[in-house]
């Protein structure tokens, strides 16, 4: 959530309805909880909780409602992916969708999958899409932004790819079975996390998967 004025109005409304004082420290907890989500998603969550809760809603109750909203967005994004694949397209013209697809191995890789294989791929796509959208909606304080903008040590991508591929070959052989692909993907994420401190570097993971047999 970005609109602090609207947030304060919503919280004041909750306080009136449930006859509860909301001190600044408590309000700050709710603000931080809602920051990764859009104003529209939060407004829907407030309205739903006002009409369904018997007691003042906890942050976890907001997240349950908002998580459902994010999952719906993931379903809609996958439907768009399927439409593009059906037309033989190679891009969604949507940065977040394209990033999630690249994390799975790219548009060409998805285009080679059978209908049954795509059913399994959908779950992995939605997981990637959810992480990407939530991560990129977060607004960091200026001091945190300054830390994030510091130069990072260069990573030898090709060496990292070779090491990850060697690890997979030792464990799974020279050819990955479709049933093992999701498991392999998770293990590559863990491998990269240990090597670089960034387990969600989707470009690196996607690049490795595209080169896997």
Secondary structure, 3 states (H helix, E strand, C coil): CCCHHHHHHHHHHHHHHCCCCCCHHHHHHHHHHHCCCCHHHHHHHHHHHHHHCCCCCCHHHHHHHHHHHHHHHHHHHHHHHHHHHHCCCCCCCCHHHHHHHHHCCCHHHHHCCCHHHHHHHHHHHHHHHHHHHHHHHCCCCHHHHHHHCCCCCCCCHHHHHHHHHHHHHHHHCCCCCHHHHHHHHHHHHHHHHHHHCCCCCHHHHHHHHHHCC
